[in-house]
């Protein structure tokens, strides 16, 4: 061993010499949600130089969690792109017969823009009268063109109610989950040095809770715009349920992750990994301990018993701490994220209403020909 490694191990032994004793304080138990974002966050945050790396190019064991995380993020964003931009929902459509051969006919100037008048004759001919040929043209009104366009106050009330449902459902779920990950980041930065570990991936790991917040804020924004564009009561309610489901998708894919990493041991140096058996012992150490168990406890380990009043993990998803014993960066981030979450959907609806709503866009009629 080098002198640096010897000194490091002596410092770790010195830190652990006082462990195993209960401490005075106001102890709280905090818990992370069990979804793909949280599991990836835990595996990344708990990666220490002496155990393993979260880098998929170095540690192939992390390929599974990286793949699940990429699948969730990409599919959620893809669905939002398809719904909001690529194939936006049509809330109203109408068809007209236009006399393309007679510019003086009222239908010619009423239903055609300057851009499409010269293309009128290319549309299918539907009706022939003496001196005139009528062509059938249809146009569609998309959700962002019909925001709060219905004259019924009952419909507008239903739109507002369903938007409130979605916003509250997504907000309270995501605010709780993102906040828990941010609080855990502060706790982890305080806890690991107590165990003689080096804090790693501190700022990089914050990308995961912020990514989850961003995706769900987009879900909330798109859902409000779509809901406020529909006029049929059943469509309004069904869309609110559909968008709520999109925000819940990461939960359903977490079970395979937990099963895999709660049964997979971290590779030792002899096996091509980074785990130093001279420091952590020869007993297998799993990547994840998702459930509380007294068998996980050891005097110098990370996991504690429910009867203990000291900082530690009851499971990887649940930790005991005294918030007064360490600084909280999360207290500055969480309120900002909460304000922005409510601001973005509101702004999106206002943009649809005052910039896009009510416009017919006749220049795209050629794409709507029947």
N, C-alpha and C positions, 0 to 999 in steps of 0.2 A: 504494500500500500504506500501511496505517496504521503508526504507530510500533510498536504491539504486534506486528503481523505481522512487521515487519522484525527486531525483537529475537528473536522466536521462531525465525525462520529462521537468524539468526546463531548462536543457541544450538544449533540442530540441526547446523549445519556444524561447530561446535566439538566436539560430541560425536562426530561421524563422522570427525574428523581423525585419530584414533588407530586407526581400524578397519583391517582387512586384515592384522593381525598375529596369529600364534598366541600362545596364553597358556599359562602353567603351570597345571596342575590335574589332577584326576582326572575325566576326561571320560567321560560315559555317554550312550548313545543310548536314548531312551525313545520308545515308539510308542503311538498311540491306535488303538483298534479302529475298523474301518470299518463303522459302522452309522448309522442315522438320527440317533440322539441325539448321537453324536460329531460328525457332519458339521454339524448345527445348532449345536452347541456351538462348533466352530471358526469358523464364519461369524459367530457372534455375538461371540466373544471377539476375533477379529482385526479387527473393525469399529472403525476409528479416525475421529476427526472430519475428518481430511483425505482419507479414502478413500471411505467409504460408511457408511450407517446400516443397522442391522438392523431398524429400524422398518418394518413392512409398509405402513403408511399413507403413508410417505414414499418408500420404495424398493420399487417393484413387483417388482424382481428377486428379492426375498426371499419372494414369495408362494409359490413352489414348495416351498421348504424348510419354511415355516410350515405349508403344507397337508399335507405328508408327515408332519411331526412330530405335528400334530393327529390325523391319521388313525391313526397308530401308537398313540398314547396312548389315544385314545377307543376304538378297537377292542379293545385289550388289556383295558382296564377293563370294556368291555361284555361281552366273553366271560366274564370272571371273575364279573360280576354275574349273567349268565344261568345259569352253572353253579352258583354258590354260593347264590343267593338266589331269583331268579325261577323257575327250573325245576330245583330240586336233584335230583340223581340218586336214583332209588329203588333201594335195595339188597335189599329184601325186601317182598313183598306177599302178603296172604292174603284169602280170602273166607269168609264165614260165613252161615249161615241163622239168622235170629233170629225168634222168635215175638213179633211186636210187639203182638198182641192179648192176650197173657197175661203180665202183669208177674211172675207167679210162676215162669215158665219159666226154667231156669238160663241159657239163652242171652241172655235179656233183660238181666240184670244183669251178665253176664260181658263182653259185647261192646259194650254201649252205655253212654255216659256220661249223666249227668243232663241235659246240654244237648241231646243228640240223641235221647233217648227219645221225646219228643213228636213228632219228625220221622220216627220209624220207619215209620209206616204209609204215608208218602209214597214209600218206597223200593219198587223193583219187587218184586212178589209172585212167588215162584218155586215154592212148594210149598203145597198145601192139604191139611190133615188135619182130621178132625172137631173142630170147635171152635177150630181154630188156623189161622192163616195165617202162613207163614214168608216173610220178605223177605230177599233176598240183599244183604249189605253187605260191602264190601271196605275194607281199610285198607292204607296203605303206610308203610314205614319208610324214612326218608331217611338219607343218609349220616351226617349229624351226630347222628342218634339211634342209630347202630350202631357208634360208635367203639370199636374193640378189643372187640367183643361176641362174636366167635367164640371158642369154647372150645379150638380147636386151636392148640397152640403153634407148629406149622408155619406156619399162616396168619398169626399175629402176627409171627413172625420174618420172613416175606415182606413184610408191611406195613412193618416197621421197615427192612428192607433197601432197599425201593423208595423210601421216604421219604429215606433216606440218599443214594441215587443222585440224586434230584432236588435235594436241598439242596446237595450237593457240586457238581453240575453247574452249578446256577444261581449258587451262591456264588462259585466260582472264576472263572466268566466275568464276573459282574457286579462282583465285588470288583476284578478286574484293570481293567475298563473304567472304572468310576467312579473308582478310584484314579488312573488315568492322566489323566483329565480334571481331577481336583483338583490333581495335580502340575503339569499344564500351566498351570493357572490361576496357580500361584505363579511358574512360569517366565516366563509371559507378562507378569506384572506387573513382573518384573525386566528382561526383555528389551526390551520396547517403549521404555522411557525411554532405553536405550542407543542406540536408533535414532532418538531425538528425537521419538518418538510419545507421545501422551497416552493413558494407560490409561482405558478406558471400559467400561461394563457389567460392572464387576468383581463386585459382589454379585448383580446380577440374573442373570448368566449361571450362577451356582452353582445356580440352580433346575433346570437341565437334568440335571446328574449326579444331583442329589438326587431328581428326578422319576423317572429311570431306576431308581435304587435302590428307591424306594417301590413302583413298579409290579412289579418283580421280587420284592420281599419279599412282596407280596400274592400273586403267583403261587406262591411257595414255600409260603406259609401255607395257601392254598386247596388246593393239591395234597396236602399232608400230611393235611389233614382228610378229603378225599375218599378218598385211598388207605387211610387207617386205618378208613374206614367200610365198604369193600367186603370181601366174604368169598371171592369167587371168585378163584382165582389168576390166571387170564388177565386179568380186569378190573383187578386190582391192577397188573399189569405194564404193560398198555396205557395206563392212566391216567398212570403215571409217565412214559411216553414222550410222551404228549400234552401234558402240562404243560411238559415240557422244550422241546417245539417252540414253545409260546406265548412262552417267554422268548427264543427265537431269531428271532422274526419281524422285528425291526428290521434285521437283517442283510440280509434278502432285498430290502428296499425301498431300500437305499442306492445300488445301482448307478445307477439313473436320476438320483439327486441328484448323484452324482459326475460323471457324464457331462455334465449340464447346466452345473454351476458350473465345471467345468474347461474349458469351451469358451465361457463367457460373460464378456465383459470388463466391468470396472467402468466405469460411465458417468462421463464427465468433466463439469466444470461447464458446458462448452459444450453437452453433450448432455442437460443437465437433472439431472446427478448432483452429486457432491461432490468428485470427484477433481480435484486441482489439478495441471494439466500443467506449470505453471511450477516446481513442487516435485518431482513424481515423473516428469517427462519425458512425451514424447508416445507412447512405445511402449505398446501395449495391456497392461493388467494384469488378469489373470484373478482371479476370486473364489477359485479353488481350484487348487492344484498338488498333486495326490494322489500323484504318483510322483517319485522322485528323478531329477534330470536336471542335468547340468553346465551346460546352457543357462540354467537358472534363476539361476545364480550371478552376482553383481555385487559389487564391493568395498563398496558402501554399502547393498546390499540386505539382505533378511532371510534369504536362502538361502545356504548354504555348500556346500563340497565335502567329500566323505568324508575327504579327506586333511587337512582343517583341524582344529585343536584350539582351538576358540573357540565361544562360544554362538551358536546359529543353528538354522535349519530345514533339514533334509535334504529334507523334503517337508512338506506341511501336517500330515500324520499322524505325522511322525517328527522329533524335535528332539534336538539335542546340547547338553548342559549339564554344569556342575560343581555338584552339589547343595550344596556347601559355600559357594558364593558368594552365596546369597540365602536369606531366611527361608522357612519352610515352614509355612503354616497347615494344610496337608493332613495333617500328622503328628498333629494333634489331632483332626481330623474322622474320618479313616479308621478308627482303632480303635473309635471309638464306633459307627460304622455297622456294623462287623463284628459287634460284640456284639449290637446290635439285630436284625441280620438273623437270627441264630440264635435270639434270644429270641422273636420274634413267631410263627414257626411252632410252636415248642414250646408257647407260651401258647395258641395257637389250638386245638391238639389237646387240651390239658388242659381248656379251656373246653367243648369238645364232649363230652369224656368225662365230666366231673363235673357239668356243668350241663344237658346236653341228651341225653346217651346213655341209652338204655333207656326213654325216655318214649314212650308210644304215641300221645298226642294224639288221643283219640277225638273231640274236638270238631270235628275237620276231616273226619270220616268222610263227611259229606254231600257233600263234593267228590270223594269217591273211589267213589261208587256205580257199580256196573256195571248 
